[in-house]
Amino acid sequence: MAAEVDLRIEGMTCASCAARIERKLNKVPGVRASVNYATEKAHVELPADVTIDDAIAVVEATGYKAFPPAPVVPEDQGQVRPAGPDDALRQRLVISTVLTVPVVLLAMVPALQFDYWQWASLTLAAPVAVWGALPFHRAAWANARHGAATMDTLVSLGIVAAFAWSLYALFLGGAGEPGMTMTFALNPRHAGTTPEPYLEVAAAVTCFLLLGRYLEARAKSRSGEALRQLAELGAKDASVLRDGVERRVLVADLVVGDRFVVRPGEKIATDGIVVEGASAVDASLVTGEPVPVEVGVGDAVVGATVNVGGRLVVEATGVGADTQLARIARLVEQAQSGKAPVQRLADRVSAVFVPVVLGLALLTLVGWLVAGGSVQEAFTAAVAVLIIACPCALGLATPTALLVGTGRGAQLGILIKGPEVLESTRRVDTIVLDKTGTVTTGRMSLVDVVPADGADRDELLRLAGAVEDASEHPVGRAIAVGARARGGDLPPVEGFASVRGRGVSGVVDGRAVAAGRSSWLAAEWSVPLDAALTAAREQHEAAGRTVVSVALDGRAAGIVVVSDTVKPDAAAAVAALRALGLEPTLLTGDNPRAARTVAAEVGIDEVIAEVLPEEKVSAVRDLQRRGRVVAMVGDGVNDAAALAQADLGLAMGTGTDVAIEAADITVVRGDLLAVADAVRLSRRTLRIIKGNLFWAFAYNVAAIPLAMAGLLSPLVAGAAMAFSSVFVVSNSLRLRRFRPLGAGR
């Protein structure tokens, strides 16, 4: 049986490293691997005859280290963060910069060039070229021992070449004589009779590259904060009721079935069902929804949300890895570890890029010499080619944008399952919206009260609400809730009786009340509706609403209308989807007239009605046969197959686990506007990726010919190469500022 594992990889310094590890792993029979440079992880699918240790051995044989993944653990308050790679890089960068500044000043300003200044420059530059650039030299040597060349090979060769040339010029070329002077220019210096040292190039390029590597590491750390923040959301302990005694225990010690107390202001320890109390719960940390949700007995609550109202007693239904928060973290990590199709092109280019550049550098050196150029001119151009061509920006273009985009989505309650989903959002032109639970609330609500001539509307609703309050039927509950909301407490009912599928009856305040189907009232109570009430009933039923007829003391008193109401943000969401170029289609099992009423209310033109659950797949397939690229939004078990059939499946997080598993994107909150946000965020992430790739490709394509032509000095090449990586990462970090459409509500 195949298994999947995510390995942490240490020692990667560029996209070429990731491509080489991936290539080696995929050569093992039955193994499928994807290595992500930005997350420093390898997602590996192993056949039954290959173990995790075997996969680790392959990585180590390639020259890198691999470990099973460590869980994301939140830091305790006040805990001292251990020194990491960022700190070592910063120390190396600071020391190298302090030594390099005087070297560059001496080379740039002839007035500062005292006798034997060049030997002082050598004294300062040598530690930078050797110790400061040691990470590049070490990685290049490790790769060379395994017969490979990576970005570090180019960097190390460039620095070593510049430093070695300087040693030749000083010791053998006459540049070490007293009184020797030189000037600085952005364009390459052309050689005179005495070769000039390139100490400032070796030192400054090292500093530029260290700065780029440090800023890159910092940015990668920031872009991966989403998972750490998710881990920190959860509560640390809980007040558990055991044997009638309240005890404080760690959340890790909770088991399914435990009952725990949540006081106002406390976080809910884990997923569960409210068994006692009523309150409002702030779920914004998990769903992104700013408005607290009212909960009572029987309602489900999610771990890490905050109780902002009264005392609750919750029975745990999911602990540890089975909680919604853990599931969100897994989905985010899976998405960040994958690769978008556009990234695979960059990986293929990176895998062959370094050998090609080495060939171009050699060709440049030979070409200049054959063309009659001096050794110094040929050498300068070759070093510039080595340094300018490092494919750092190319390797970072996709994974950093993906890392930031999926992390930002998780903060807003939008879970993108994989990077290939980004391509789907760009191509989609039709979005199919399931009606119940997606466009509508999925819950019955009171929408109208029509009294008979001479009857009082408020009294009719109060009495009907009182008798329905004793019923457990969803329609009855909707009427009781509506009556209570409009008129306060309801009077008690005496002699309550319920006829299944027909209606209820009882005595309220001394008056005989019957509420139910009009046919039941006419047949059993001899109370037919008059013409006006019949017309009103038929009008509401034609619109797909449920009508309850009410009789008081043996006479028809009116009708009460309930319906599955449209979500408040549905019309705005449909407008937003249209603005994104998506044509909305309403899909429902309701009759056409009822479906068109809802569609007209939210601004949808195309309706597919009277569709059985098993026919939803066919409806999506029919649209696809007509040339549409279809996105499907649903929330129920009967939507799962259609979500899987669609080119892009979006599940409402308020729906079933089956629907969520079948979808490509999950919107944690039941807010339809968040569906538009999911498409917007996915498309913006894809645009950032493509912009990054264009910059990386255009930069190399434009710069390498300039370097080969001798128009680019190694010093400028080093600065440009380092800051191209910083630009790509900074461009990706703009996704952290993505704002949802409902942010201003």
N, C-alpha and C positions, 0 to 999 in steps of 0.2 A: 504494500500500500504506500502510495506517495505521501510525502510530508513536506510542509513548507516551514522555512525558518528565515528569520532576519538576522544577519550577522553584522556586528560592528566591525568596521575596517579601520585600521590605524596605518598611517604612513602614506596615504594618498596625498599628492600635492597638486594634481591637475586632472583634467578630464581624460588625458591619455592614460594615466594610472588606472582610472576606473574602467576604461575600455579594455585595457590589457587583462585586468582581473576577470572581467566579464567574459572575455574571449577564452581564457584558460578554464574557467568553470564550465562553460558551455561545451567544451571539448570532452568533458566526462560523459560517457554514454548515459542518456536518460535525464541528465541534469539540465534544468532551465534556470538561468540566473539573470538578474538585472541589478547592476551596480550604480548607485547614485552618489556622485561626488559631493554634492551639497549636503546631503544628510549623513554621509560617510557610512552608508549601510549597503548590504547586498541582500536582496530578496532572492532566496534560492528554493527551487522546487526539487526535492530529492526523490529518486525512485527507491524502492524497497531495499535494494542491495547497496545503497550508498548512505553512509551515516553522516551526521553533522561533523564528527571528527575528521571524516574523509574530506569534506568540503573545506574545513579549516586548514587541513594539510595542503590542499591545492593552493589556497591563498598564500600560505606561508612559503610554499615552494616558488611562488611568483615574486617573493621579496617583500611581502607586507604581513601585517599581523591581523588575525581575525578572532573575534570572541562572540559567544552567544550574547544576545541583547540584554542589557541591564534595564530593569523597569524604571519608568520615569517616576522619581520620588521627589515630593516637595521638600523644600528646605525648611527646617524649623526656624522659628523666629529667633534672631540673635545668633544663629549658627554661623560660624566663620567659614566662608566659601574657600575650598582648597584652591591652591594655585593651579591654573590651567594653562593650556597652550597660548592663550592670549597674553598672559603675564610674561611668559618666557620670550615671546616675540616682541613685546613692548620693551623689555629690558635690553634685548639685542638691538632693537631699533634705536633706542635712546643713546646707547653707548656708541654705536656706529655713526649716528648723526653728529654727535659731539666731536668725534675724530675727523669726520668728513668735511665739515664746514670750513676749517682753515685750509684743507687741501684744495678745495674748490676756489676759495678766495685767492690763494697764492697763484693758482693757474690762471685766474681771470684777470687779476690786477697786476700789471708789470711793476708798478711802484712798490708793491710789497715783496718783490722777488729779490731778496738779499743774497749774498754769496752763499752757495750751497743750500739754497732754499729747497732744491729738488730732493735733497737727502732728508730734509725735515719732512717733506711730503711723503717720502717713502716710509719713514718711521711711523707716521700717522695712518697712512693708507694700508699698510701691510696687515694690521689686525682686522681691519674692515674686510679686506678682500679674502682673508683666510678664515677668521673666526666669525665675522658678521655674516659672511655668505656660506657658513658651514652647513646650514640646512639644505641649501641647494647642492653643494658639493656631495654631501652624504647621500642624498636621494639619487643624484646622478650616478654615483659609484655603485649604489645598490642595484640600480636598473642595469648598469653596464655589465655587472656580474651575471645578470640573467639574460643578457643579450638583447636588452630593450633600450629604447631612447624615449624620453618624455620631455615635458616642458622644462624640467630641472636640468636636463642635459643641455638644452639651449642656453639657459641662464648661466650654468656653471662654466660651459665652454666660453661664453662671452666674457665673463669676469676673469677667468684664468688667462684667456688670450690677451686681454687688455693689460693685466698685471704682468704677464710674462713678457710682453712687448716692452713694457716700461723697464723691466729689469735688464732686458737686452740693450735698450737705448742708454740706460744709465751706466751699465758696467762695460759694454762693448761698443756702443755707438757714439760715444763722445758727449752724450747729454748730461753726464755727471760733472763736466768741467765747470769751474767757478765762472760766474759772469753769464752763464747761459740764461736766456730769457725766452718766454713764449707768451702769446696772447690767446684769448678765448673767443670763439665765434660759434654761433648756433649751427652754421654749416660746417662740414668737415674741413679741418685744416689740411692744406696741401703741403706736402713735405718739401723741406729745403734740403740743404746739404747735410744737416744734422737731424737724425730722427728725434722726435719729441716723445716724451713719456706720456702715457695715458693713465696716470695714477688717479686723476680726478674722475675719469670715466669709470674705472674699476670700483672706486669707493662710492661715487654718487649713484651709479646704477644699482649697486648693492642696497643702498639706503632706499632708493625709489621702490625697488622690488620688495624689500622688507616692509615698507610702508603699505604697499598694495596688499601684501599677504596679511598684514595685521588688520587693516581695515576690512578686508574680505572676511577674516575670521570673526571679527566683531559683528559684521553684518549678518553672517550666517548664524551666529549665536542669537542675535536679535530676532531673525526671521523664524527660528525654531522655538520661540517662546510659547507658541500656542499650546503645545503638548504639556509643557511645564505648568502653564496657567491652569489647564484642565485638571492636572493632578492636584494642584493646590486648592481647587474649588471645594473639595469634599471636607466634611466634618472630621475631626480627629477622634472624638469619643461620643458616647451617647448614654442617656439615662434609661437603662433597661429595667422593665418590670419583671422580676423573677420571684415566684412564690409570694407575690403580693408586696415585695419589697423593691424599692427603686435603687438601682445600683449603677454607678458610673463605670462603663467599660470602654475599651478601645473599639473603634469601628471594625477593625480586623477580626474581633472576637464575636461579632454579630452572626447569627444564623437565621435562615429562613424560618419564619414563624415567631421570632422574638417580637415582643411589643415594647416600644420605647416611647418616652415622653419627649415632646418638643415644645419648649416654652417660647413665648414671644421673643423675637430677636435671635433665636438659635437657628442653626442650619439643620435641615432634615438629614439624618445620618445616612440613610440608604433608601432605595426605592421601596414603596410600600402602599398599603391601603389604610385610610383613616378609619379607625374603629371607635373613636370617641372624640367629641369636640367639633368645633367649627372655627375657621380662621380664613385669613387671606394669605396667599403664598406668593412671594416674589421669586419668579423663575427666570429673571432676566440674565443671571449668570450663565444659565444653561441654554435658554431659548433665544435670548436677545429681546424678548418681549417686555417692555417697560411697565406694563400695567399688571398689578398683582391679581391673582386668580382666586376667587372664592372657592373654598373646599369644605366639605362636610363628611359625615359618615358615609362610607362606601366609595369615596372618591380616591383615585390614585394620585400619589405624590412622587416626586422624583428626588433622589438624593442630591445634596449640595444646594438645593433651593432653600430660601429663607422664610421662616414663619414670621409674618409681620403682625399677626392679630392675636387670637386667643390660644389657649393651651390645646394641644393635640396629642392623642395617643395613636401611634401608627404601628401597624403590623408589617414586619419586613417581608417582602415578596422576592427581593433580589439582592444579593450581597456580592461584594468583590468584583470579579470579572463579569458578573451577570447583570450589573446595573446599567442604566442608560448612559451615565457619565463614562463608564468604562467602554461601552460600545462606541460612543462618540470618539473617544481617544483612539480606539483601534481603527476606526474608519479614517480619521485624519492621518494617522501614521501610515496606513496602507496607501492613501492617496499621495502623501509626500514621498513615499519610497518608490513609487512607480515612475514611468517615463511616458511623456507625451510623444506621439509620432514624430513631431518636429524635432524632438531632442535626439531621436535615433539617427537622424541625418547628421546632426552635429557630432555625435559620438563616432560615426563612421569617418567623418572628415578628420576628427582629432586623432584617430588611430593611425592615419597615414601622413598626418601633417608634419610631425617632427622629422621623420626620415626625409621627406621632401625638402624641408627647410635646410637640413644639414647638406643635402645635395646642392641646393641653391647657394648656400654660403660658400661651398667649395667651388662651385661654378663661378661665383662672383670673384673669388680670389684669383682663380686661374684666368678668368676673362680680363681682369684689369692688368694682370702681368703680361698676358699675350698682346693686349692692346697698347702696351708701352707705358703703362702707369708705374709709378714707383711702388716699392714694397709697402711703404706706409699707406699710400692711397688704397692699394688692394686690400691691405689688412683692415683699414678703417671701414671700408664698405662691407667686408665679410662679417666683421664683428657687429656692425649695425643690423645686418640681416638676421644674425643669430638672436639678437636681443629683441628686435621689434616684432619678431614672428611668434613669440610665445603665446600659445592659444588659451590663455587663462580666461579671457572674456568669452570665448567660444564655449568653454566647458561650463561656465557659470550662467550662461544666458537663460537656459530653461529651468534648471533645478531651483535656482534662487527665487524666480518668479512663482514657480509652483509651490514652493515652501511657504512664501508669504501669502499667496492667494488662498490656499487651502486653510492656512492658519487663521486668516481674517474671516473666512467663511465660518469656521468653527465658532469664533467669537460671536457671530451674528446668528447662529443656529442654522447654518447652511452647511451640509456635509457633502462634499464632492468625493465620490468613491474612488475615482482614478483619473489620472491625467488625460487618458484618451477621451474622457467626457468633454473636455474643453473643445476639442475639434467638433464634437456633435452639436454643441450649442451654437457654433458658428453657422452650421449648415441648415439647422431647423427652420422651417417656414410656416409650420402649422402646429398649434398646440390644442390638444383635446383635453377638455376639463370634465371630469366626472362630476355630476351635479351634487349628489347627496354627500355631505361631509367635506366637499371641496369648495364648491361655489356657495352652497348653503351650509348652515350650522350643523345639520344632521340631528337637530333636536326640535321637537314641536314647541311652538310659542303661540300665545294668544295674539290674533291679528285683528279681529273685529267682533262686535256685539251688535246684533240687529234686533231691537225689541218690536213686539207687535204693537198695533195701534192701542194707545192707552196704557202700555206697560212702561215701567221705569227702567232705563238701561242699567243703572248702577245696582238697583235691587235685583234685577234679573241675573247679573253677573255674580253678585254676592251669594245668592241662593244656589245657583248652579255650581259655583266654586265650592260651596260648603259640602254639597252632596258628592261632588267629584273628588273632594279631598280625601274621602275614605277609600277611593279606588286606587289600585296600583297601575292602572293602564297609562301609557305615556300621554294619550290624549287627555285623560282625566287630570293627570298631574299638571299638564300645561295650562289647563283651565284654572285649576286651583292656584297655581303660582301666579297667573295673570290677575286673578281676582284679589289675591292677597297683596299684590304689588299696587293695585289701584285703590283698594279699600281697607287695608289693614287686616286685623285678625278676622278669621272666619268663625261663624257660630257652629256649635256641635250639631251632628246629625243623629236622629233617632230612627230605629227601624230600617237601617240601611240594608239594601238588597242589590245584588248585581247579577245580571243575566249576561253570560259571556258572549261577546260579539254583538250585543244588542244595546245595552245601556245600564243605567243605575237609577235607583229610586230611594227615597227616604223622606223623613219629616224634619224640616228646619224652621225653627221659630213658629211652630204650630201650623206650618203650611206644607202641603203634600207637593214634593218636587220629583219630577222624572226627567232624566236627560239621556238622550241616546239617538239612535237612528230614527228618522222621521217615519219610516215604515213600521218600526216597532211601536212608536207612540200611537200611530193610527190603528194598528192591529190589536195591540194589547190594552191600550188605554183609551181607545176611541177618541183620540185627539189629533185630527188632521191639521196640517198647516194651511193657512189661508193663502190666497193667490199672491199677495205681496211677499210673504215669507218664502213661498215656494220659488218665486222668481229670484229672490236673493240667494236662496240655497243653490239653485241651479247655476247661477252666475259664479258663485265661489267654487263650486265643484268643477265647473268647466276650467277654472284656473288652476286646478290641481290641489285645492285646499280641502281640509276635512271639516265637515259641518256637523255640529251637535245640536239637535232640536231640544227645546226645553218646554216642559208643561208645568204650570203652577195651578194647583187646586182644580185639575181637570180641564184646564183651558190652555191653548197654545200661547206661550208668553214671548217666544222669540227664538232666535238661533245664536249660537256661539261658534265662532270660526277660529280654527287653529291651523297652523301650517309650519312646515320646515322653512324657516326664514332665511333669506339671503344674508350672507356675511356682510358686515358693514363696509368692509374694504373691497368687496368683490368688484364693483363697478370701476373703482380707481385702478385695481389690479389689471382688469381686462384692458383698460385704456393704456396702461403702461406696457402690457404685452404687445398691443398693436403698435405702439411707438417703437418697439424693438423689431418690428417687421414680422411679427407672428400673427397668423390669422386664427382667432379662437373658434373652437367648435365645442358645443355642449353635447355631452353623451349621457343618456339617462334611460332607465327602464320605464319612466313615467309616460303617460299619454302625451301626444304631440301638443295639445293645447296647453297642458300644464307646463310642459318643457319650454314652450315658446313664451309663456308668461315670465318665467324666470330669466330666460335668455334676453327678452326685451328689457327687463329691469336692470341688467348688468351690461347691456350693449353688445350682445353676441348675435350674429346674423345666422350662422349655420347651426342647425340642430339635428342630432341623430337621436330619435326617441324610440320607445318601446323595444329596447335592446335587452335581451336576456343576459345574465352574467356571463354565460359561456360564449355569447355572441360579440362581446366587446373586442376580443382579439380580431375577429373578422372585420369589425368596423375599422379598426386601426389598419389592418392589412389592405382593406379597400382604398383607404386614403393613400397608402403607400403605392398601390398599383396605379393610382391616378397621377403619380409623379411627385407627391408631397413627401417632404421629410418631416416626420411626425414626432412631436413631444407629447407625452401622456402624463396627466396629473391625476393621481388617485390616492385612496387611503384604505381601501378595504381588501379583504381576502379575494373577493371577486374581481379586483382590479389587477392582481399580481401578474396574471398571464399577459394582459394588455400592456402593462408597464414593461415587461420583458420583451414583448414584440416591438414596441415603439423604438424609434431610432434614439430617443432620449426619454428615460423614465424618471419622473419626479414624484416622490412619495411625501405626503403630508405626515409629519412626525406624530400627529395625534391619531394616526391610523394604526393598522395592524403590523406586527413584526414581519408577516409574510410579504406585505406590500413594500415595506422598507427594504427587505433583503432583495427584492426583485428590481428595485429602482437604481438608477445611476446617481441621482442626487436626492438627498433627504432634507426636507425643510422641517426642522425640529418643532417649530411652533406652527399652529394651524392657520397662519396668516397667509392669505393668498398673495398679498403684495410681496411676501418673501420669495415666492416663485419667480416673480419678475427680477427681484434682487439676485437670485441664484443665477439666472441667465446673464444678467448684467455683469456680475462678478466673474463668471466663467469667461465671458467674452473679453472683459478687460484684461484678465490674466493672460489670455491667449494673445491679445494685442501687445502686451508688455513683452511676452516671450519673443514674438516675431520682431518687435523693435530691437530687442537685445541681440537677436541673431543677426539682424541686418547690420547693426553697429559693429559687431564682432567681425563679420565677414568683410564688410566694407573697409574697416580699419586695416585688416591684414592685406586685402587685395590692393588697397591704395598705398600702403606704407612699404611693403616689400619691394616693389619696383623702385621707389624713391631711394631706399637703402642700397639696392644693387647698383643704382646709377651714381652713387656717391653723393647724394643730395641730403643725406640725413646723418647727423653725427650720432655716435653710440650713446652719448649722454642724453640727447633729446629722445632717442629711441627708447631708452630705459624708462624715462619719465612717462612717455606716451603709453608704453605697454602697461606700466603699473596702473596708471589712472584710467585706462580703458576698462580694466577689471572693476575698479571702484565705481565707474560710471554705470556699468551693467548692474551691479549689486544695488547701488543707490536708486536706479530706475525701478528695480523690482520692489524696493521698500516703499515706493509710492502707493502700492496696494494696501498698505496699512491704514491709509487715509480714506479707503472706500467707505462711502456713506450709504446706508439703506434708504429706500424711498420713503419709508415711514418714519424717518428719524425726526422730522419736524412736527410730527403729530402731537 
